[in-house]
Amino acid sequence: MGKRGELTPEIAERANTLMGRPIDQVELRLMPNIQFVMTNYQRIDPRKINLDERRILQEWRCEDRIEGGASGLSITKEFWDIICELIFLAYVDID
């Protein structure tokens, strides 16, 4: 098993199945932040995201997984379920 938040081969394979494409470590680690934002604020503070994360957010927008950002963020139910599963695998089920 990997460490908390590590993109192991098993998690990478599951992410590829769920997302329809490979993800990287940065994308996996952005998911808990987006989950927190959606649960609490529903808007992204642009001062708290870097260029790599901005690139990922733009990719999610192009894939119609999210809309908005600093002025208000929305997320599809399907994508919410995906990030919850990947967060569970990477951060909770690490025994």
Biotite code that builds the C-alpha atoms (Angstrom):
import biotite.structure as struc

atoms = struc.array([
    struc.Atom([0.000, 0.000, 0.000], chain_id="A", res_id=1, res_name="MET", atom_name="CA", element="C"),
    struc.Atom([1.021, 3.567, -0.519], chain_id="A", res_id=2, res_name="GLY", atom_name="CA", element="C"),
    struc.Atom([1.196, 6.530, 1.776], chain_id="A", res_id=3, res_name="LYS", atom_name="CA", element="C"),
    struc.Atom([-1.734, 8.889, 2.322], chain_id="A", res_id=4, res_name="ARG", atom_name="CA", element="C"),
    struc.Atom([-2.414, 10.833, -0.857], chain_id="A", res_id=5, res_name="GLY", atom_name="CA", element="C"),
    struc.Atom([-0.005, 8.786, -2.963], chain_id="A", res_id=6, res_name="GLU", atom_name="CA", element="C"),
    struc.Atom([-0.994, 7.910, -6.508], chain_id="A", res_id=7, res_name="LEU", atom_name="CA", element="C"),
    struc.Atom([-0.360, 4.173, -6.364], chain_id="A", res_id=8, res_name="THR", atom_name="CA", element="C"),
    struc.Atom([-0.705, 1.972, -9.459], chain_id="A", res_id=9, res_name="PRO", atom_name="CA", element="C"),
    struc.Atom([-4.052, 0.692, -8.120], chain_id="A", res_id=10, res_name="GLU", atom_name="CA", element="C"),
    struc.Atom([-5.399, 4.203, -7.566], chain_id="A", res_id=11, res_name="ILE", atom_name="CA", element="C"),
    struc.Atom([-4.063, 5.314, -10.958], chain_id="A", res_id=12, res_name="ALA", atom_name="CA", element="C"),
    struc.Atom([-5.861, 2.409, -12.626], chain_id="A", res_id=13, res_name="GLU", atom_name="CA", element="C"),
    struc.Atom([-9.136, 3.192, -10.832], chain_id="A", res_id=14, res_name="ARG", atom_name="CA", element="C"),
    struc.Atom([-8.815, 6.901, -11.657], chain_id="A", res_id=15, res_name="ALA", atom_name="CA", element="C"),
    struc.Atom([-8.214, 6.064, -15.305], chain_id="A", res_id=16, res_name="ASN", atom_name="CA", element="C"),
    struc.Atom([-11.372, 3.942, -15.312], chain_id="A", res_id=17, res_name="THR", atom_name="CA", element="C"),
    struc.Atom([-13.475, 6.601, -13.570], chain_id="A", res_id=18, res_name="LEU", atom_name="CA", element="C"),
    struc.Atom([-12.072, 9.668, -15.329], chain_id="A", res_id=19, res_name="MET", atom_name="CA", element="C"),
    struc.Atom([-11.549, 8.080, -18.735], chain_id="A", res_id=20, res_name="GLY", atom_name="CA", element="C"),
    struc.Atom([-7.924, 9.244, -18.727], chain_id="A", res_id=21, res_name="ARG", atom_name="CA", element="C"),
    struc.Atom([-4.834, 9.089, -16.532], chain_id="A", res_id=22, res_name="PRO", atom_name="CA", element="C"),
    struc.Atom([-4.379, 11.540, -13.654], chain_id="A", res_id=23, res_name="ILE", atom_name="CA", element="C"),
    struc.Atom([-1.209, 12.694, -11.921], chain_id="A", res_id=24, res_name="ASP", atom_name="CA", element="C"),
    struc.Atom([-0.253, 13.232, -8.287], chain_id="A", res_id=25, res_name="GLN", atom_name="CA", element="C"),
    struc.Atom([-1.178, 16.939, -8.407], chain_id="A", res_id=26, res_name="VAL", atom_name="CA", element="C"),
    struc.Atom([-4.668, 16.153, -9.665], chain_id="A", res_id=27, res_name="GLU", atom_name="CA", element="C"),
    struc.Atom([-5.213, 13.515, -6.987], chain_id="A", res_id=28, res_name="LEU", atom_name="CA", element="C"),
    struc.Atom([-4.113, 15.941, -4.261], chain_id="A", res_id=29, res_name="ARG", atom_name="CA", element="C"),
    struc.Atom([-6.358, 18.700, -5.618], chain_id="A", res_id=30, res_name="LEU", atom_name="CA", element="C"),
    struc.Atom([-9.453, 16.537, -5.160], chain_id="A", res_id=31, res_name="MET", atom_name="CA", element="C"),
    struc.Atom([-9.675, 16.794, -1.324], chain_id="A", res_id=32, res_name="PRO", atom_name="CA", element="C"),
    struc.Atom([-9.300, 20.564, -1.635], chain_id="A", res_id=33, res_name="ASN", atom_name="CA", element="C"),
    struc.Atom([-12.166, 20.750, -4.108], chain_id="A", res_id=34, res_name="ILE", atom_name="CA", element="C"),
    struc.Atom([-14.267, 18.497, -1.891], chain_id="A", res_id=35, res_name="GLN", atom_name="CA", element="C"),
    struc.Atom([-13.590, 20.847, 1.040], chain_id="A", res_id=36, res_name="PHE", atom_name="CA", element="C"),
    struc.Atom([-14.378, 23.930, -1.060], chain_id="A", res_id=37, res_name="VAL", atom_name="CA", element="C"),
    struc.Atom([-17.665, 22.462, -2.269], chain_id="A", res_id=38, res_name="MET", atom_name="CA", element="C"),
    struc.Atom([-18.665, 21.394, 1.227], chain_id="A", res_id=39, res_name="THR", atom_name="CA", element="C"),
    struc.Atom([-17.844, 24.734, 2.837], chain_id="A", res_id=40, res_name="ASN", atom_name="CA", element="C"),
    struc.Atom([-17.494, 27.748, 0.549], chain_id="A", res_id=41, res_name="TYR", atom_name="CA", element="C"),
    struc.Atom([-18.484, 26.746, -2.982], chain_id="A", res_id=42, res_name="GLN", atom_name="CA", element="C"),
    struc.Atom([-15.911, 29.147, -4.398], chain_id="A", res_id=43, res_name="ARG", atom_name="CA", element="C"),
    struc.Atom([-12.191, 28.882, -5.046], chain_id="A", res_id=44, res_name="ILE", atom_name="CA", element="C"),
    struc.Atom([-9.796, 31.398, -3.515], chain_id="A", res_id=45, res_name="ASP", atom_name="CA", element="C"),
    struc.Atom([-7.448, 32.131, -6.444], chain_id="A", res_id=46, res_name="PRO", atom_name="CA", element="C"),
    struc.Atom([-4.649, 32.952, -3.998], chain_id="A", res_id=47, res_name="ARG", atom_name="CA", element="C"),
    struc.Atom([-4.678, 29.343, -2.768], chain_id="A", res_id=48, res_name="LYS", atom_name="CA", element="C"),
    struc.Atom([-4.152, 27.529, -6.065], chain_id="A", res_id=49, res_name="ILE", atom_name="CA", element="C"),
    struc.Atom([-1.027, 27.299, -8.197], chain_id="A", res_id=50, res_name="ASN", atom_name="CA", element="C"),
    struc.Atom([-0.561, 27.138, -11.966], chain_id="A", res_id=51, res_name="LEU", atom_name="CA", element="C"),
    struc.Atom([-0.674, 23.334, -12.106], chain_id="A", res_id=52, res_name="ASP", atom_name="CA", element="C"),
    struc.Atom([-3.944, 23.325, -10.170], chain_id="A", res_id=53, res_name="GLU", atom_name="CA", element="C"),
    struc.Atom([-5.356, 26.021, -12.455], chain_id="A", res_id=54, res_name="ARG", atom_name="CA", element="C"),
    struc.Atom([-4.497, 23.827, -15.441], chain_id="A", res_id=55, res_name="ARG", atom_name="CA", element="C"),
    struc.Atom([-6.335, 20.901, -13.849], chain_id="A", res_id=56, res_name="ILE", atom_name="CA", element="C"),
    struc.Atom([-9.373, 23.038, -13.034], chain_id="A", res_id=57, res_name="LEU", atom_name="CA", element="C"),
    struc.Atom([-9.456, 24.208, -16.646], chain_id="A", res_id=58, res_name="GLN", atom_name="CA", element="C"),
    struc.Atom([-9.292, 20.593, -17.813], chain_id="A", res_id=59, res_name="GLU", atom_name="CA", element="C"),
    struc.Atom([-12.196, 19.696, -15.500], chain_id="A", res_id=60, res_name="TRP", atom_name="CA", element="C"),
    struc.Atom([-14.166, 22.628, -16.962], chain_id="A", res_id=61, res_name="ARG", atom_name="CA", element="C"),
    struc.Atom([-13.461, 21.425, -20.512], chain_id="A", res_id=62, res_name="CYS", atom_name="CA", element="C"),
    struc.Atom([-14.657, 17.950, -19.474], chain_id="A", res_id=63, res_name="GLU", atom_name="CA", element="C"),
    struc.Atom([-17.867, 19.532, -18.079], chain_id="A", res_id=64, res_name="ASP", atom_name="CA", element="C"),
    struc.Atom([-17.105, 18.230, -14.584], chain_id="A", res_id=65, res_name="ARG", atom_name="CA", element="C"),
    struc.Atom([-17.112, 21.680, -12.934], chain_id="A", res_id=66, res_name="ILE", atom_name="CA", element="C"),
    struc.Atom([-18.256, 25.216, -13.692], chain_id="A", res_id=67, res_name="GLU", atom_name="CA", element="C"),
    struc.Atom([-17.139, 28.533, -12.289], chain_id="A", res_id=68, res_name="GLY", atom_name="CA", element="C"),
    struc.Atom([-14.422, 29.095, -9.742], chain_id="A", res_id=69, res_name="GLY", atom_name="CA", element="C"),
    struc.Atom([-13.723, 32.233, -7.741], chain_id="A", res_id=70, res_name="ALA", atom_name="CA", element="C"),
    struc.Atom([-17.226, 33.613, -8.248], chain_id="A", res_id=71, res_name="SER", atom_name="CA", element="C"),
    struc.Atom([-18.896, 30.323, -7.378], chain_id="A", res_id=72, res_name="GLY", atom_name="CA", element="C"),
    struc.Atom([-18.059, 26.714, -8.093], chain_id="A", res_id=73, res_name="LEU", atom_name="CA", element="C"),
    struc.Atom([-20.440, 23.974, -9.141], chain_id="A", res_id=74, res_name="SER", atom_name="CA", element="C"),
    struc.Atom([-19.667, 20.311, -9.659], chain_id="A", res_id=75, res_name="ILE", atom_name="CA", element="C"),
    struc.Atom([-21.553, 17.460, -11.290], chain_id="A", res_id=76, res_name="THR", atom_name="CA", element="C"),
    struc.Atom([-22.880, 14.650, -9.115], chain_id="A", res_id=77, res_name="LYS", atom_name="CA", element="C"),
    struc.Atom([-20.939, 12.162, -11.223], chain_id="A", res_id=78, res_name="GLU", atom_name="CA", element="C"),
    struc.Atom([-17.655, 13.999, -10.616], chain_id="A", res_id=79, res_name="PHE", atom_name="CA", element="C"),
    struc.Atom([-18.458, 14.399, -6.914], chain_id="A", res_id=80, res_name="TRP", atom_name="CA", element="C"),
    struc.Atom([-18.846, 10.614, -6.687], chain_id="A", res_id=81, res_name="ASP", atom_name="CA", element="C"),
    struc.Atom([-15.565, 10.093, -8.552], chain_id="A", res_id=82, res_name="ILE", atom_name="CA", element="C"),
    struc.Atom([-13.537, 12.359, -6.293], chain_id="A", res_id=83, res_name="ILE", atom_name="CA", element="C"),
    struc.Atom([-15.137, 10.836, -3.185], chain_id="A", res_id=84, res_name="CYS", atom_name="CA", element="C"),
    struc.Atom([-14.132, 7.349, -4.308], chain_id="A", res_id=85, res_name="GLU", atom_name="CA", element="C"),
    struc.Atom([-10.582, 8.403, -5.163], chain_id="A", res_id=86, res_name="LEU", atom_name="CA", element="C"),
    struc.Atom([-10.213, 10.302, -1.890], chain_id="A", res_id=87, res_name="ILE", atom_name="CA", element="C"),
    struc.Atom([-11.411, 7.225, -0.019], chain_id="A", res_id=88, res_name="PHE", atom_name="CA", element="C"),
    struc.Atom([-8.857, 5.025, -1.794], chain_id="A", res_id=89, res_name="LEU", atom_name="CA", element="C"),
    struc.Atom([-5.958, 7.478, -1.419], chain_id="A", res_id=90, res_name="ALA", atom_name="CA", element="C"),
    struc.Atom([-6.588, 8.942, 2.028], chain_id="A", res_id=91, res_name="TYR", atom_name="CA", element="C"),
    struc.Atom([-8.856, 6.608, 4.013], chain_id="A", res_id=92, res_name="VAL", atom_name="CA", element="C"),
    struc.Atom([-8.383, 3.011, 2.860], chain_id="A", res_id=93, res_name="ASP", atom_name="CA", element="C"),
    struc.Atom([-4.586, 2.930, 3.185], chain_id="A", res_id=94, res_name="ILE", atom_name="CA", element="C"),
    struc.Atom([-4.012, -0.165, 5.329], chain_id="A", res_id=95, res_name="ASP", atom_name="CA", element="C"),
])
